[in-house]
């Protein structure tokens, strides 16, 4: 019984470490997503200022999610 308890404790510890790794990966991906959303917004502003770029269908409203909206989706 003690050996089984020890194995179970080790398994629980390994799962805890895996969970911490997962949380770190998710946090990194969220940060990367926020950076990319900011970069996209910046590029969209630059494109909108350049009259050389025209929208092929100006009647269609295009909208992107803000960084705050992305965070809400988490």
C-alpha positions in Angstrom: 0.0 0.0 0.0 2.8 2.4 0.8 4.5 1.7 -2.5 1.3 2.4 -4.3 0.9 5.7 -2.4 4.4 6.7 -3.2 3.8 6.0 -6.9 0.6 8.0 -6.8 2.3 10.9 -5.1 5.1 10.9 -7.8 2.4 10.8 -10.5 0.6 13.8 -9.0 3.9 15.7 -8.7 4.7 15.0 -12.4 1.2 16.1 -13.4 1.6 19.3 -11.4 4.9 20.1 -13.2 3.2 19.4 -16.6 0.4 21.8 -15.6 2.9 24.5 -14.7 4.7 24.0 -18.1 1.3 24.2 -19.9 0.5 27.5 -18.0 3.8 29.0 -19.0 3.3 28.0 -22.6 -0.2 29.5 -22.6 1.1 32.8 -21.0 3.8 33.0 -23.7 1.4 32.5 -26.5 -1.0 35.1 -25.1 1.8 37.6 -24.9 2.9 36.8 -28.5 -0.7 37.1 -29.6 -1.0 40.6 -28.0 2.2 41.7 -29.6 1.0 40.5 -33.0 -2.4 42.2 -32.6 -0.6 45.5 -31.9 1.7 45.0 -34.9 -1.3 44.3 -37.1 -3.1 47.4 -35.9 0.0 49.5 -36.5 0.4 48.1 -40.0 -3.3 48.7 -40.7 -2.9 52.3 -39.7 0.1 52.6 -42.0 -1.8 51.1 -44.9 -4.8 53.3 -44.3 -2.6 56.4 -44.5 -1.0 55.4 -47.8 -3.3 56.4 -50.6 -1.4 53.9 -52.9 -3.3 51.1 -51.2 -7.0 51.0 -52.0 -9.6 48.6 -50.8 -11.0 46.6 -53.7 -14.4 46.7 -52.1 -14.8 50.0 -50.2 -18.4 49.3 -49.2 -17.4 46.3 -47.1 -16.6 47.3 -43.5 -13.5 45.6 -42.3 -12.9 45.3 -38.5 -10.2 43.7 -36.5 -10.4 42.8 -32.8 -8.5 45.1 -30.5 -6.0 43.7 -28.0 -8.6 44.2 -25.3 -11.2 42.3 -27.2 -8.7 39.4 -27.7 -8.0 39.3 -24.0 -11.8 39.0 -23.4 -11.8 36.0 -25.6 -9.4 34.2 -23.4 
